Amino acid sequence: MKRIFFFIVFINLIFVAQSQYSRASLWTSAMSNFAAQDTNDGVASDVVLFAGSSTFTMWTGLKTDFPNSNVLNRGFGGSMMTDLIYFFDQVVAPYSPKQVVLYEGDNDLYGTTKTADEFMDDVITMTRMINIYYPNAKILLVSIKPSPSRTSAFTIYQAANLLMKNYADKYEYLTYVDTWTPMLSSDGTPDSSLFGSDLLHMNATGYALWKSILEPYLLTSETINADISIFKESSHPYYHDPSWVNATAPSVFNTVQAGKISTDSTYHYNGVTSLKLDYQGVEGGNWVACVAATDWIPSNITNHKELEFRVYSENTIADIDLPSIYLESNTGTTTARLLLSSYIDQIPAGVWSKVIIPLQDWKDISPNFTYDNVKTIFYAQNNVNSSPIKIYVDDITFNINSTIINPDAVGDIFIDFGSNAESFLTPGNWNNISDTQSANQSLIDDMGDNSGITLKITDPFYNGYNTTGTATISAEASIFPGTATIDNFFGHSVVWGTVAANPLGEFVLSGLDNTKYYSFSIFASRTGVSDNREAKYTITGSTTAFTTLNSSNNTTEITEINNIQPNAQGEIIIKSEAGDNNNNSTKFFYLGAIKISIVDNPNAVKQISENDNIASYSNGVLKLNNYTGIVNIYDFTGKSIKTGQTVFGQFPVTLNNGTYIIKTSTNTSKLLVK
């Protein structure tokens, strides 16, 4: 699947953002300038992207300082990490970065009430967004610098730096870069010779120091292409030329072109074709099939860490039916064989799964193999198969760095409900669900790993989907890309012309961990309408909760249900239907996208104190002193009413008379609206 970004969407998002997020107006000129640069120079790609505050904006010699890296500066002065998150589609998304260098925190934690933990939440959000859409991109987290003019914030700066370092240590794709320590004098105070007259921004000496610090970490024209691609796309629609197949009867390996691995254009992880391993191992026979890089060029993988590829099947393939795999050198020597089942328990039906084989596993059993001259990767018969097997393979790559993540980390799951047309599929580590009637699909998480969770539709939606949602999203809905928000599953409680009523759409998530808590962020949109098309979403595990969302012309809002534990069978049931406020004559309701977050402990609302009542309400605005951040509003039964971003304590919302619980990242209070 291709990553498609529409330039006109970027322009529209600038103006949408201004109307939804008050800080957006600060960056009107900056975003317009970025768009103008892209128009004049063309949209750069495969860049080393510098994104952050004025420390980057004022680095005017960035390209000169790093001539061997394809750098692009998208810093905008005065920004915070929340601003980067909000303007992700303008600052990061267009450029398909190979590496992102992030610098924020100076402004987030000085003169604000934000804590180091809250800033770290923003850092995690930003790095997750990058990793979801660009799974192979490397990320540098640059420490907050010790500016002499901001010594009062040093304690919180150092706390935030430590949090960033500890987080980066968990992931191979993240690196923490310490600029704090090198900028201190021998007595531990800031070295003022590195700063300009304002003692906040760096001078030429300071930037020269940063150049020496960052340069070893930046990808260069050589290291950017250090991953070695063996297969991404075939030049032929039916078979792959740099491949070879041999089968000894009675085993079978089916091909379109004799001696070549067939390709398939129906199932592919990226691009338009994948390799098709179509075989049946039979007692007394054998088969082998190998694939090579373009023109059979051998590769030096001495310093590489792993072999990565994606696999797919229409039906679940058990581990016993998976082949073995080995490497061959340009001189014809081979490694010992590894079992594919050692790296993936099974290939689930209907979802692309990632397979990673550490090269050290081959080096341990074949230490004398010539790893500097590898020509082919072989898949080979391992066991007898009771029936024919078809496995589709795509994106075969030798990675220079390991992409294996901390096994204790729990990834989020993103689901796009809607059309299966290429332009409506969401790329990256997303689950695209297009079967409205009987979807039964294993889900991957935002790291691309098989989550072990299956989504199965148990009550069909309308037999089809619409593509009349919005592609221009902002505010809290910005966690979803336009490809996920523009299409929907839908149903209708009333007969629609000659179509019988379809009052309920339901699916079940199975394979869940009964000890964990699951939270759901839901989006739906139907543009070009004027009525209320509220949907009610009911989520049932060991307990039941519901929430509502009006999809009519929705571009900003999501609705949430948090901390649901599965039932005894490890399942959670999600139902969609028309809400009580839905006044559409056919009672249309919609489901566009869902984010599922998984945690070990619930984010429980803390005990309410009468003295914590910082909230007030008047004239359609909830006021929370000077608080800037996410606010959750619940009625007194615990039902979620509204979630959104406050700016300087202001949050527009309509509240009827009654008692509400107001939860922020720092406080929980009770609010009485009369």
C-alpha positions as CSV (number, residue, x, y, z in Angstrom):
1,M,0.0,0.0,0.0
2,K,1.3,3.4,-0.9
3,R,1.5,6.3,1.4
4,I,-0.6,9.0,-0.2
5,F,-0.6,12.5,1.1
6,F,-2.5,15.2,-0.8
7,F,-0.8,18.6,-0.8
8,I,-4.2,20.4,-0.8
9,V,-5.1,18.7,2.5
10,F,-2.0,20.2,4.1
11,I,-3.2,23.7,3.1
12,N,-6.7,23.0,4.4
13,L,-5.5,21.6,7.7
14,I,-3.7,24.9,8.4
15,F,-6.9,26.8,8.4
16,V,-8.9,24.0,10.1
17,A,-6.3,23.9,12.9
18,Q,-6.6,27.7,13.5
19,S,-10.3,27.4,14.2
20,Q,-9.9,24.4,16.5
21,Y,-6.8,25.1,18.5
22,S,-6.0,28.6,19.8
23,R,-2.2,28.0,19.7
24,A,-2.5,27.2,16.0
25,S,-2.8,30.9,15.2
26,L,0.7,31.4,16.4
27,W,2.0,29.3,13.5
28,T,0.0,30.5,10.6
29,S,3.0,32.1,9.0
30,A,5.3,29.2,9.7
31,M,3.0,26.6,8.2
32,S,2.3,28.8,5.2
33,N,6.1,29.2,4.7
34,F,6.6,25.4,4.9
35,A,3.8,24.9,2.3
36,A,5.4,27.6,0.0
37,Q,8.8,26.0,0.3
38,D,7.3,22.7,-0.8
39,T,5.6,24.3,-3.7
40,N,8.8,26.0,-4.9
41,D,11.3,23.3,-4.2
42,G,9.1,20.2,-4.4
43,V,8.2,18.0,-1.4
44,A,11.4,16.4,-0.1
45,S,11.4,12.7,0.8
46,D,13.6,10.2,2.6
47,V,14.9,13.1,4.7
48,V,16.6,13.5,8.1
49,L,14.0,15.7,9.5
50,F,14.7,18.3,12.2
51,A,11.5,19.1,14.0
52,G,11.3,21.3,17.1
53,S,11.4,24.8,18.6
54,S,13.6,27.8,18.0
55,T,16.8,25.9,18.8
56,F,16.3,24.3,15.3
57,T,14.7,27.3,13.7
58,M,17.8,29.4,14.3
59,W,20.1,26.7,13.1
60,T,20.5,28.4,9.7
61,G,23.7,26.4,8.8
62,L,22.0,23.0,9.2
63,K,22.6,21.8,5.6
64,T,26.2,23.1,5.6
65,D,26.9,21.4,9.0
66,F,25.6,18.0,7.8
67,P,26.5,17.8,4.1
68,N,26.4,14.0,4.0
69,S,22.8,13.9,5.3
70,N,19.6,14.8,3.5
71,V,18.5,17.2,6.2
72,L,15.3,19.2,6.2
73,N,14.6,21.8,8.9
74,R,11.0,22.1,10.0
75,G,11.6,23.8,13.4
76,F,9.3,26.7,14.3
77,G,10.2,29.0,17.2
78,G,8.3,28.9,20.4
79,S,6.7,25.6,19.8
80,M,5.9,22.8,22.2
81,M,5.6,19.1,21.7
82,T,1.8,19.4,21.6
83,D,2.2,21.8,18.6
84,L,4.3,19.2,16.8
85,I,1.7,16.6,17.4
86,Y,-1.1,19.0,16.2
87,F,0.8,19.9,13.0
88,F,2.1,16.4,12.3
89,D,0.5,16.5,8.8
90,Q,2.4,19.7,8.0
91,V,5.7,19.2,9.7
92,V,6.4,15.4,9.5
93,A,4.0,13.5,7.3
94,P,4.7,14.9,3.9
95,Y,8.4,14.1,3.9
96,S,8.6,10.3,4.4
97,P,11.5,10.7,6.9
98,K,14.2,8.1,7.3
99,Q,15.1,9.8,10.6
100,V,13.4,12.4,12.8
101,V,15.4,14.6,15.1
102,L,13.1,16.0,17.9
103,Y,13.9,18.9,20.1
104,E,11.2,20.3,22.4
105,G,10.8,20.8,26.1
106,D,12.4,24.3,26.5
107,N,9.0,25.9,26.2
108,D,6.8,23.0,27.5
109,L,8.3,23.1,30.9
110,Y,9.2,26.7,31.5
111,G,6.6,29.1,32.7
112,T,3.8,26.5,32.5
113,T,2.2,24.1,34.9
114,K,3.1,21.0,32.9
115,T,5.0,18.3,34.7
116,A,7.9,16.2,33.4
117,D,5.6,13.2,33.2
118,E,3.0,15.1,31.2
119,F,5.7,16.3,28.8
120,M,6.8,12.6,28.5
121,D,3.3,11.6,27.6
122,D,3.5,14.1,24.7
123,V,6.9,12.7,23.7
124,I,5.5,9.2,23.6
125,T,2.5,10.3,21.5
126,M,4.8,12.0,19.0
127,T,7.2,9.1,18.7
128,R,4.3,6.6,18.4
129,M,2.8,8.7,15.6
130,I,6.1,8.7,13.7
131,N,6.5,4.9,14.3
132,I,2.9,4.1,13.2
133,Y,3.2,5.9,9.8
134,Y,7.0,5.3,9.2
135,P,7.9,2.0,10.9
136,N,11.4,2.1,9.6
137,A,12.3,5.6,10.6
138,K,14.8,6.2,13.3
139,I,14.1,8.9,15.9
140,L,16.6,11.0,17.9
141,L,15.3,12.5,21.2
142,V,17.6,15.5,21.8
143,S,17.8,16.4,25.5
144,I,16.7,19.8,26.7
145,K,19.7,22.1,26.9
146,P,20.8,24.0,30.1
147,S,20.1,27.6,29.0
148,P,21.5,30.0,31.7
149,S,18.4,32.2,31.5
150,R,16.2,29.3,32.7
151,T,18.0,27.9,35.7
152,S,14.8,27.9,37.6
153,A,13.5,25.1,35.4
154,F,16.6,22.9,35.6
155,T,15.2,20.4,38.0
156,I,12.2,19.7,35.8
157,Y,14.4,19.8,32.7
158,Q,16.6,17.1,34.1
159,A,13.7,15.0,35.2
160,A,12.3,15.2,31.6
161,N,15.7,14.3,30.1
162,L,15.9,11.2,32.3
163,L,12.4,10.1,31.3
164,M,13.3,10.5,27.6
165,K,16.5,8.5,28.1
166,N,14.8,5.7,29.9
167,Y,12.1,5.5,27.3
168,A,14.5,5.6,24.4
169,D,16.6,2.7,26.0
170,K,13.6,0.4,25.5
171,Y,13.4,0.7,21.7
172,E,16.0,0.1,19.0
173,Y,14.5,2.8,16.7
174,L,14.8,5.5,19.4
175,T,18.1,7.1,20.5
176,Y,18.5,9.7,23.3
177,V,21.2,12.3,22.7
178,D,22.7,14.1,25.7
179,T,23.4,17.7,25.0
180,W,23.0,18.8,28.6
181,T,26.2,17.4,30.0
182,P,28.5,18.7,27.3
183,M,27.1,22.2,27.7
184,L,28.1,22.5,31.4
185,S,31.3,24.0,32.7
186,S,33.6,22.0,35.0
187,D,31.7,23.3,38.0
188,G,28.4,21.9,36.7
189,T,26.9,25.3,35.8
190,P,25.9,26.2,32.2
191,D,28.7,27.3,29.9
192,S,27.6,30.8,29.0
193,S,30.1,31.0,26.2
194,L,27.9,28.7,24.2
195,F,24.9,31.1,24.3
196,G,23.9,34.4,22.8
197,S,23.2,37.6,24.7
198,D,19.8,36.4,25.7
199,L,21.4,33.4,27.4
200,L,18.6,31.2,25.9
201,H,19.6,30.6,22.3
202,M,22.9,29.2,21.2
203,N,25.6,31.2,19.4
204,A,27.9,29.8,16.6
205,T,30.1,28.1,19.3
206,G,27.1,26.4,20.7
207,Y,25.9,25.1,17.3
208,A,29.4,23.9,16.5
209,L,29.3,21.8,19.7
210,W,25.8,20.5,18.8
211,K,27.2,19.6,15.3
212,S,29.9,17.5,16.9
213,I,27.4,15.8,19.3
214,L,24.7,15.0,16.7
215,E,26.8,14.1,13.6
216,P,27.6,10.6,14.7
217,Y,23.9,9.8,15.1
218,L,22.7,11.2,11.8
219,L,21.9,8.9,8.9
220,T,24.1,9.8,5.9
221,S,23.6,9.1,2.2
222,E,25.3,5.7,2.9
223,T,23.6,4.8,6.1
224,I,20.2,5.8,4.9
225,N,20.3,3.0,2.4
226,A,22.2,0.6,4.7
227,D,19.2,-1.7,5.0
228,I,19.5,-4.1,2.0
229,S,16.3,-4.7,0.2
230,I,16.0,-8.2,-1.4
231,F,12.4,-8.0,-2.6
232,K,10.0,-5.1,-2.6
233,E,8.5,-5.2,-6.1
234,S,8.7,-7.5,-9.1
235,S,9.2,-6.1,-12.6
236,H,6.9,-8.8,-13.9
237,P,3.2,-9.1,-12.9
238,Y,3.2,-12.9,-12.8
239,Y,6.7,-14.0,-11.7
240,H,9.8,-12.7,-10.1
241,D,12.9,-13.0,-12.3
242,P,15.7,-13.2,-9.7
243,S,14.3,-16.4,-8.2
244,W,14.6,-20.1,-8.7
245,V,12.3,-23.0,-7.9
246,N,12.9,-26.8,-7.9
247,A,10.5,-29.5,-6.8
248,T,11.1,-33.2,-6.6
249,A,7.9,-35.4,-6.9
250,P,5.7,-36.2,-5.3
251,S,6.1,-32.8,-3.6
252,V,4.6,-29.9,-5.5
253,F,5.6,-26.2,-5.9
254,N,3.2,-24.4,-8.3
255,T,4.5,-21.7,-10.6
256,V,3.3,-19.7,-13.6
257,Q,6.7,-19.5,-15.2
258,A,8.8,-22.6,-14.9
259,G,11.6,-22.3,-12.4
260,K,10.5,-18.9,-11.1
261,I,8.5,-17.9,-7.9
262,S,5.1,-16.5,-9.0
263,T,4.0,-13.1,-7.9
264,D,0.5,-12.0,-6.8
265,S,-1.2,-8.6,-7.3
266,T,-4.2,-9.3,-5.1
267,Y,-2.3,-9.6,-1.8
268,H,0.6,-7.3,-1.1
269,Y,1.9,-5.5,1.9
270,N,3.4,-2.6,-0.1
271,G,3.5,-1.7,-3.7
272,V,1.5,-3.9,-6.1
273,T,3.0,-7.4,-6.0
274,S,4.1,-10.0,-3.5
275,L,5.8,-13.4,-3.8
276,K,3.6,-16.5,-3.7
277,L,4.9,-19.7,-2.2
278,D,2.4,-22.2,-3.4
279,Y,3.4,-25.7,-2.3
280,Q,2.6,-29.1,-0.8
281,G,5.3,-31.2,0.8
282,V,4.7,-34.9,0.3
283,E,6.5,-37.9,1.8
284,G,9.5,-38.8,-0.4
285,G,9.6,-35.5,-2.2
286,N,11.2,-32.1,-1.6
287,W,10.9,-28.5,-2.8
288,V,13.1,-25.4,-2.5
289,A,12.5,-21.8,-3.7
290,C,15.0,-19.0,-3.5
291,V,14.8,-15.2,-4.0
292,A,17.6,-12.8,-4.7
293,A,18.1,-9.0,-5.1
294,T,17.9,-7.3,-8.4
295,D,20.3,-8.8,-11.0
296,W,21.3,-11.4,-8.4
297,I,23.7,-9.0,-6.8
298,P,25.3,-10.5,-3.6
299,S,25.2,-8.6,-0.4
300,N,27.5,-8.0,2.5
301,I,25.4,-8.6,5.7
302,T,28.4,-9.0,8.1
303,N,27.2,-6.0,10.2
304,H,23.5,-6.4,9.7
305,K,21.3,-7.5,12.6
306,E,18.3,-9.3,11.1
307,L,16.3,-10.5,8.2
308,E,12.8,-9.1,8.1
309,F,9.8,-9.9,5.9
310,R,6.0,-9.9,5.9
311,V,3.8,-13.0,5.4
312,Y,0.1,-13.3,4.6
313,S,-2.4,-16.1,4.0
314,E,-6.0,-16.4,3.2
315,N,-6.3,-19.1,5.8
316,T,-4.6,-19.7,9.0
317,I,-1.3,-21.7,8.5
318,A,-0.2,-23.8,11.4
319,D,3.4,-23.9,12.5
320,I,3.9,-27.5,11.3
321,D,3.1,-26.4,7.7
322,L,5.7,-23.6,7.6
323,P,8.9,-24.0,5.6
324,S,12.5,-23.8,6.8
325,I,14.7,-21.0,5.7
326,Y,18.5,-20.6,4.9
327,L,21.0,-18.4,3.1
328,E,23.2,-19.2,0.1
329,S,26.5,-17.4,-0.8
330,N,27.6,-16.4,-4.2
331,T,29.9,-19.4,-4.3
332,G,27.1,-21.9,-3.5
333,T,27.8,-22.6,0.1
334,T,24.8,-22.5,2.5
335,T,23.9,-21.9,6.1
336,A,22.2,-24.5,8.2
337,R,18.4,-24.3,8.1
338,L,16.3,-22.5,10.6
339,L,12.6,-23.3,11.1
340,L,10.2,-20.4,10.3
341,S,8.0,-21.7,13.0
342,S,10.7,-20.6,15.5
343,Y,9.9,-17.0,14.7
344,I,6.1,-17.0,14.1
345,D,3.7,-19.4,15.8
346,Q,1.3,-19.4,12.9
347,I,0.4,-17.2,10.0
348,P,-3.1,-15.9,10.9
349,A,-5.7,-15.5,8.2
350,G,-6.3,-12.2,6.5
351,V,-3.5,-10.1,8.1
352,W,0.0,-9.3,7.1
353,S,2.4,-10.4,9.9
354,K,6.0,-9.4,10.4
355,V,8.7,-12.0,10.7
356,I,12.1,-11.1,12.1
357,I,15.0,-13.6,12.2
358,P,18.2,-12.4,14.0
359,L,21.2,-13.1,11.8
360,Q,23.0,-14.1,14.9
361,D,20.9,-17.3,14.9
362,W,22.5,-18.3,11.6
363,K,25.9,-17.2,12.8
364,D,25.6,-19.4,15.9
365,I,24.9,-22.6,13.8
366,S,26.9,-21.7,10.7
367,P,29.9,-19.6,11.9
368,N,32.1,-20.3,8.8
369,F,29.5,-19.2,6.3
370,T,30.6,-16.2,4.1
371,Y,28.2,-13.5,5.3
372,D,30.0,-10.8,3.2
373,N,28.8,-12.5,0.0
374,V,25.1,-13.6,0.4
375,K,23.3,-14.1,-2.9
376,T,20.0,-15.8,-2.1
377,I,17.4,-16.6,0.6
378,F,16.0,-20.1,0.4
379,Y,12.6,-21.3,1.6
380,A,12.4,-25.1,1.7
381,Q,10.2,-28.0,2.5
382,N,10.2,-28.8,6.2
383,N,7.3,-31.2,6.8
384,V,4.6,-33.1,4.9
385,N,1.5,-31.0,4.4
386,S,-1.9,-32.6,4.4
387,S,-3.3,-30.0,1.9
388,P,-1.8,-27.4,-0.4
389,I,-0.3,-24.3,1.3
390,K,-0.3,-20.7,-0.1
391,I,1.9,-18.1,1.6
392,Y,2.4,-14.6,0.3
393,V,5.7,-12.9,1.1
394,D,6.6,-9.2,0.8
395,D,9.2,-6.6,1.7
396,I,12.2,-8.9,2.3
397,T,15.0,-6.8,3.9
398,F,18.3,-7.3,5.7
399,N,18.2,-4.6,8.5
400,I,21.3,-2.9,9.6
401,N,19.8,-2.3,13.1
402,S,17.5,-4.5,15.1
403,T,13.8,-3.6,15.1
404,I,12.9,-6.1,17.8
405,I,11.2,-4.1,20.5
406,N,11.1,-4.5,24.3
407,P,8.9,-7.6,24.8
408,D,7.3,-5.9,27.9
409,A,6.0,-3.0,25.7
410,V,2.3,-3.1,24.8
411,G,1.5,-1.5,21.4
412,D,-1.7,0.3,20.6
413,I,-4.0,-1.1,17.9
414,F,-5.4,1.1,15.1
415,I,-8.3,0.0,13.0
416,D,-9.7,1.6,9.8
417,F,-13.2,0.5,8.9
418,G,-14.2,1.1,5.3
419,S,-13.4,0.7,1.6
420,N,-10.8,-1.8,0.3
421,A,-9.8,0.6,-2.5
422,E,-6.1,1.4,-2.5
423,S,-6.7,5.2,-1.9
424,F,-8.8,4.5,1.2
425,L,-6.6,2.0,2.8
426,T,-4.4,3.3,5.7
427,P,-0.8,2.4,5.3
428,G,1.8,1.5,7.9
429,N,0.9,-0.5,11.0
430,W,-2.8,-0.2,10.6
431,N,-5.6,-2.8,10.4
432,N,-7.9,-2.2,7.4
433,I,-11.3,-3.9,7.9
434,S,-13.4,-3.9,4.7
435,D,-15.6,-6.9,5.0
436,T,-18.8,-5.5,6.5
437,Q,-20.5,-8.8,6.8
438,S,-18.2,-11.5,8.1
439,A,-14.7,-10.0,8.8
440,N,-12.6,-12.4,10.8
441,Q,-9.2,-10.8,11.0
442,S,-6.1,-11.0,13.2
443,L,-4.9,-7.6,14.3
444,I,-1.4,-6.2,14.4
445,D,-0.3,-3.5,16.8
446,D,1.3,-0.2,16.0
447,M,4.8,-1.8,15.9
448,G,3.6,-4.2,13.1
449,D,3.6,-7.2,15.4
450,N,0.8,-9.8,15.6
451,S,-1.2,-8.7,18.7
452,G,-2.8,-12.1,19.2
453,I,-6.2,-10.4,19.0
454,T,-8.9,-11.3,16.5
455,L,-11.7,-9.1,15.3
456,K,-14.8,-11.0,14.1
457,I,-18.1,-9.4,12.9
458,T,-21.0,-11.1,14.6
459,D,-23.8,-8.9,13.5
460,P,-23.2,-7.4,10.0
461,F,-23.2,-3.8,9.1
462,Y,-24.9,-2.6,5.9
463,N,-23.6,-4.6,3.0
464,G,-21.1,-1.9,1.9
465,Y,-19.4,1.2,3.2
466,N,-19.4,4.9,2.4
467,T,-16.5,7.2,1.5
468,T,-18.3,10.5,2.5
469,G,-16.4,11.1,5.8
470,T,-13.8,13.8,6.2
471,A,-10.2,13.7,5.2
472,T,-9.3,16.9,6.9
473,I,-9.2,16.2,10.7
474,S,-7.8,18.2,13.6
475,A,-7.9,18.6,17.4
476,E,-8.4,15.3,19.2
477,A,-9.3,13.5,16.0
478,S,-5.7,14.1,14.8
479,I,-4.7,10.7,16.1
480,F,-6.3,9.3,12.9
481,P,-5.1,10.0,9.4
482,G,-7.5,11.1,6.6
483,T,-7.5,7.7,4.9
484,A,-9.0,6.3,8.1
485,T,-11.6,9.1,8.7
486,I,-12.9,9.5,5.1
487,D,-14.7,6.1,5.0
488,N,-17.1,4.3,7.3
489,F,-19.0,1.2,8.0
490,F,-22.7,2.1,8.6
491,G,-26.1,0.9,9.4
492,H,-29.7,2.3,9.7
493,S,-32.5,1.6,12.1
494,V,-35.3,2.3,9.6
495,V,-36.1,0.8,6.2
496,W,-34.0,2.7,3.6
497,G,-35.9,2.7,0.4
498,T,-36.1,-1.0,-0.5
499,V,-33.4,-1.9,1.9
500,A,-34.5,-3.6,5.1
501,A,-33.5,-2.0,8.4
502,N,-30.0,-2.7,9.7
503,P,-30.3,-1.5,13.3
504,L,-27.1,-2.9,14.7
505,G,-23.5,-3.6,13.8
506,E,-21.5,-5.7,16.2
507,F,-18.1,-7.3,16.4
508,V,-16.1,-9.3,19.0
509,L,-12.5,-8.9,20.0
510,S,-11.1,-12.2,21.2
511,G,-7.7,-13.4,22.4
512,L,-7.6,-10.7,25.0
513,D,-5.7,-10.8,28.3
514,N,-8.1,-11.0,31.3
515,T,-5.6,-9.2,33.5
516,K,-5.3,-6.1,31.3
517,Y,-7.5,-3.1,30.7
518,Y,-8.6,-2.0,27.2
519,S,-9.5,1.6,26.3
520,F,-11.2,2.7,23.0
521,S,-11.0,6.0,21.1
522,I,-13.7,6.0,18.4
523,F,-14.2,8.3,15.3
524,A,-16.9,8.6,12.7
525,S,-17.8,11.2,10.2
526,R,-20.5,11.9,7.6
527,T,-20.0,15.2,5.7
528,G,-22.5,17.3,3.8
529,V,-25.5,16.7,6.1
530,S,-27.4,19.0,8.5
531,D,-29.2,16.5,10.8
532,N,-28.0,14.7,13.9
533,R,-26.6,11.3,13.1
534,E,-25.5,10.3,16.6
535,A,-24.3,6.7,17.1
536,K,-24.3,4.9,20.4
537,Y,-21.3,2.6,21.0
538,T,-21.7,-0.1,23.7
539,I,-18.7,-2.0,24.8
540,T,-19.1,-5.1,27.0
541,G,-16.4,-7.2,28.7
542,S,-16.6,-8.0,32.3
543,T,-18.5,-4.8,32.6
544,T,-20.6,-2.7,30.2
545,A,-20.1,1.0,29.2
546,F,-21.5,3.1,26.4
547,T,-20.7,6.4,24.8
548,T,-22.1,8.5,21.9
549,L,-20.8,10.5,18.9
550,N,-22.6,12.6,16.4
551,S,-20.8,12.0,13.0
552,S,-22.6,14.8,11.2
553,N,-19.8,17.0,9.6
554,N,-17.4,15.8,12.4
555,T,-13.8,16.7,11.8
556,T,-12.5,17.1,15.4
557,E,-14.2,14.9,17.9
558,I,-13.6,11.4,19.1
559,T,-15.4,9.6,21.9
560,E,-13.8,7.3,24.4
561,I,-14.6,4.3,26.7
562,N,-11.7,3.5,29.1
563,N,-10.5,0.6,31.1
564,I,-12.7,-2.3,30.1
565,Q,-11.6,-5.8,31.1
566,P,-12.5,-8.8,29.0
567,N,-15.1,-11.3,30.0
568,A,-14.1,-14.8,31.2
569,Q,-13.7,-16.0,27.6
570,G,-11.1,-13.2,26.9
571,E,-13.6,-11.3,24.8
572,I,-14.9,-7.7,24.4
573,I,-18.1,-7.0,22.4
574,I,-18.5,-3.7,20.6
575,K,-22.0,-2.7,19.3
576,S,-22.9,0.3,17.1
577,E,-26.4,1.6,16.7
578,A,-28.3,4.9,16.4
579,G,-28.2,7.1,19.5
580,D,-31.2,8.6,21.3
581,N,-30.5,12.0,19.8
582,N,-30.3,10.8,16.2
583,N,-33.0,12.6,14.3
584,N,-32.1,11.4,10.8
585,S,-35.2,9.9,9.1
586,T,-33.4,6.7,8.3
587,K,-31.4,6.6,11.6
588,F,-28.0,6.2,9.9
589,F,-25.1,5.5,12.2
590,Y,-21.4,5.2,11.4
591,L,-18.1,3.6,12.5
592,G,-14.9,5.0,10.9
593,A,-11.8,4.3,13.0
594,I,-10.8,2.9,16.4
595,K,-7.7,3.2,18.5
596,I,-7.3,0.5,21.2
597,S,-4.9,1.1,24.1
598,I,-3.9,-1.7,26.5
599,V,-2.6,-1.1,30.0
600,D,-1.8,-3.3,33.0
601,N,-3.6,-0.9,35.5
602,P,-6.7,1.2,35.0
603,N,-6.4,5.0,34.8
604,A,-8.8,5.2,37.7
605,V,-10.5,8.5,38.6
606,K,-9.0,9.5,41.9
607,Q,-11.0,10.2,45.0
608,I,-12.9,13.5,44.6
609,S,-12.1,16.2,47.1
610,E,-14.4,19.1,47.7
611,N,-11.4,21.3,47.8
612,D,-10.3,20.2,44.4
613,N,-13.2,22.0,42.7
614,I,-11.2,24.1,40.3
615,A,-13.8,23.9,37.5
616,S,-16.4,26.4,36.6
617,Y,-18.9,26.7,33.7
618,S,-20.6,29.6,32.0
619,N,-21.9,30.6,28.6
620,G,-20.9,27.3,26.9
621,V,-17.3,27.3,28.2
622,L,-15.7,25.1,30.8
623,K,-13.0,27.0,32.7
624,L,-10.1,25.3,34.4
625,N,-8.0,28.1,35.7
626,N,-4.9,28.2,33.5
627,Y,-4.8,24.5,32.8
628,T,-3.7,23.5,29.3
629,G,-4.1,19.8,28.4
630,I,-6.6,17.0,27.9
631,V,-9.8,17.2,29.9
632,N,-12.3,14.3,30.4
633,I,-15.9,15.2,31.4
634,Y,-18.1,12.4,32.9
635,D,-21.7,12.6,34.2
636,F,-22.2,11.4,37.7
637,T,-22.9,7.8,36.6
638,G,-19.4,7.7,35.0
639,K,-20.6,8.0,31.4
640,S,-18.1,9.9,29.3
641,I,-19.6,13.1,28.0
642,K,-16.7,14.8,26.3
643,T,-13.0,14.7,25.9
644,G,-10.8,17.3,24.4
645,Q,-7.9,19.7,24.6
646,T,-8.1,22.8,26.8
647,V,-6.0,25.8,26.0
648,F,-5.2,28.2,28.9
649,G,-8.1,26.8,30.8
650,Q,-10.8,27.3,28.2
651,F,-12.8,24.4,26.7
652,P,-16.0,25.1,24.7
653,V,-18.7,22.5,25.5
654,T,-22.4,22.4,26.1
655,L,-23.4,21.0,29.5
656,N,-27.0,20.6,30.7
657,N,-28.0,21.2,34.3
658,G,-26.6,18.5,36.5
659,T,-23.5,17.2,38.3
660,Y,-20.3,16.3,36.4
661,I,-16.9,14.9,37.1
662,I,-14.1,16.9,35.5
663,K,-10.8,14.9,35.2
664,T,-7.5,16.5,34.0
665,S,-4.0,15.2,34.1
666,T,-3.4,17.0,37.4
667,N,-6.8,17.0,39.1
668,T,-10.3,15.6,39.4
669,S,-13.1,17.8,40.5
670,K,-16.9,17.9,40.9
671,L,-18.9,20.5,38.9
672,L,-22.5,21.5,39.5
673,V,-24.2,23.2,36.5
674,K,-27.4,25.0,37.4
